[in-house]
Amino acid sequence: MILNVLTIAIMLVITGLWCTSQKGRGFFSSFLCMVCVIAAGAIAFGVWEPMTMLILENAGDAGNGLVERIAPTAALLLPFCIALAILRFSVDAFVGKNVDFDDATNFIGGMVCGVISAAVTTGTVIVALNFLGVGNKLMGHEYIENESGNLVYASSLWVPVDKITVAMYERLSTAGFASSTPMA
């Protein structure tokens, strides 16, 4: 329950920020942010597994398993945050002036791009938090349950941003961001 409410609240805040017509917000700014968020997510998911393995190989026996529990989460969130910060600062430095749209376009376009940015950001954070190894529940939301001795997915979030984010990057890994070893 807590994770569902928190997910919706974060999505509303991020979307609400981008659909206002204040300076530095609106359709064009939210579009640029959306592109940066998608690229940062692609970078994060692209380096996640090698970075996790690098952390685990160099950790040794430190922390009595703490490093093993934190490594996958850190290996996804750190590259995402770093890539997003670099991309946003670069784009903001390169694109000095904003495009001036009318209020309706700023609101609707900003809202659409804001929802996508919010979904990818929130989805990436939730996927990363699931790697913490805290059991079958994360902030009151039970993902996996034991059904006749088998682990099955119990339920998804009210707004399944984690599944949407993973599905989007799986699809991109076989299409626009294709490589010899796609995520899908």
Buried (B, 14 or more C-beta within 10 A) or exposed (E): EEBBEBBBEBBEEBBBBBBBBEEEBBBBBBBBBBBBBBBBBBBBBBBBBEBBEEBBEEBEEEEEEEBBEBBBBBBBBBBBBEBBEEBBEEBBEEEEEBEEBEEEBBBEBBBBBBBBBBBBBBBBBBBBBBBEEEEEEBBEBEBBEEEEEEEEEBEBBEBBBBBBBBEBBBBBBEEEBEEEEBBE
